[in-house]
Amino acid sequence: MRQPEPLEIGVMFWAGGDPAATLQEVKSLGVRCGQLGIPGTMPLNDAVTAAWKQALEAEQFTLVTVFAAYDGESYADIPTVQRTVGFIPETTRAEREARTYAISDFAAALGVPSIACHIGFIPEDPANPDYKAVREMVRRVADYAARHGQTFALETGQEPARVLLRFIEDVARPNVRINFDPANMILYGTGDPIEALDLLGPLVISVHCKDGDWPPRDRPGALGTERPLGQGSVGIRRFIQKLKQLGYRGTLNIEREVEDREQRLADIRTAVRLLEQIKAELA
């Protein structure tokens, strides 16, 4: 697989349908690399793996991360996220741990060096039973990924930066890193993403270029609103500038989660042009 250039623009996209057609659509946006999300209900068998491997080789497309999502997750609002997402729900931990191992095997077969996911809201109290259980689960997943030479990246947003940093230090695995999503920190109201980068920067191996606005003050528990890149509260130029200052050399993966397909594709094309302009200005 081709090694992406530092700060090369990519796209976060989801598997579904024919791999070759999916990659051709992503490439039509003007990118040659990105991150692949795997829905929780998608089968991961030899035939699926072979199809993706063949398509990636034929299209000369580079994956930098494979993301795991899990059956039963919902991002309807903050309380629902707390109940359903990642490794926090006790009743689905064993199933989701096995699924994450399968994601690691799938990524290894494709030659992808990193897996990632939302592990859910990390409790602030290290004595909390959920904190301890999730810590041990992350350790096991990290150790499994390490056998494939992979990093295991935790996505930002659902807890303040200081809580995530302390948790990763407690996990104490050298291959546990961060996929930094600046918009998530705003959407969940957990802190200024630029300030968070100062704290988390050394652990960041991949990023999402996504934008959004803060949660409404008059609706407790509501998430903020995602916006097209450059139209929200992130300050994408400052974000890229900070990444450069910190010596980040990974890809800039555009993520746009609006449901309307045509709107999503149009917004990504606009985001590619915006990032190209920002990169040129900061060069």
Summary of the structure (lengths in Angstrom):
residues: 283
radius of gyration: 17.7
end to end distance: 26.4
largest distance: 50.8
contacts: 942
relative contact order: 0.13
helix: 46%
strand: 17%
